[in-house]
Amino acid sequence: MTSTTATRTRGFTTTAVHAGQEPDPLTGAVIPPIYQTSTFAQDGINVLRAGHEYSRGSNPTRSGFEEQLAALERGERGFAFASGIAAEDALLRAVLRPGDHIVLGADGYGGTNRLITKVLAPWDIGHTAVDITDLDAVLAAVRPGSTRVLWLETPSNPLLGIADVAAWAQLARDAGALLVVDNTFASPYLQNPLELGAHAVVHSTTKYIGGHSDVLGGAVVVGTAEWRGAPLTEAVGFQQFAAGAVAGPQDSYLAARGLKTLSLRMERHQDNAQRIAEWLLERPEVSQVLYPGLPEHPGHGLAAAQMRGFGGMVSFRPAGGEAAARAVAEGTRLYSLSVSLGGVESLICYPSEMTHASVRGTALAVPVDLVRLSVGIEDVEDQLEDLERALAGAS
């Protein structure tokens, strides 16, 4: 009898649990083992067992995580690195040459800006910073013949700006450049930039992917694009192997474990964030709330169209200015003052002197009265109580 059941694509959470995470073929262990080894025995000179030689080149634990993340980002191949910045550095060095130019979203992670302006610039890599919401400015910044990368972070850090990924992708194609999207804030659960036309996606897997503030890591996921006459996967893969800033097996295991519950955590993160953003909007101690889930946000409609939710990050500006922002950041009890984000616990940050200190005093400086929240999965009433206490103490 011929089956009439149509083949369907597995759902996100099913893919997260099973892609690259098959039971151990030797023992049947449901959770694949952590291959805590630097090297692998060979069956003859350069006769490799299961293709593994040395853990800088490949390791089964890392390979499983890379496969898992690539499946969730709907990409051709994933590459895991020791940190988010290591992932960004590897990608940029894989595709750029001296004299090349980057169009860089102005509102983004300070570490990315530092990498491009302080590490790559001395090697004759130029850049122009642009407002990610102004497509005319993006187009004007492109230098024909030398712009090789358009770099975009959306939602942006820390102002929660929303960029039109498909429009940026078209500008990149017209310029003969690559579009790279930092998808850390959204996570692959809420957004898949490769499906919107991006050529590569980067993540700090330290954040929502790991999800428990206990692992440092980064990743690049590449689509089917070619670059300089060869598959982009080959260029990034060679850079990963040659420079060697790879994720270790323990870190890869923790990131893979985090991915399995990403959908569940993100639902709670964004439910809590929506509630908190709406609550902040009504507080007299707050002059502005930045959260794409609010209809008042200028990118709300675009975020609703290209994302599957609005995420767990909220930024706001106290009415009392810089002094009040500092007092709120230092006045919470449940929220921990920290530079990171995306863990199950709630974190509060004063970006001007913490995550974005590297751009303080420049045109890219973030407002000195800005407070950033990484909204955790704790009971939202407990979070609101903590924030109410901090706001009252700062006023």
Helices and strands as residue ranges (DSSP letters): H 12-18, E 42-44, E 47-48, H 60-73, E 77-81, H 84-95, E 101-105, H 110-114, I 115-120, G 121-123, E 126-130, H 135-141, E 147-153, H 165-175, E 178-182, H 187-190, G 193-196, E 200-204, E 218-222, E 226-227, E 230-231, H 232-243, H 249-260, H 262-281, E 286-290, H 300-306, E 313-318, H 321-331, E 336-337, E 347-349, G 351-353, G 357-359, E 371-374, H 380-394
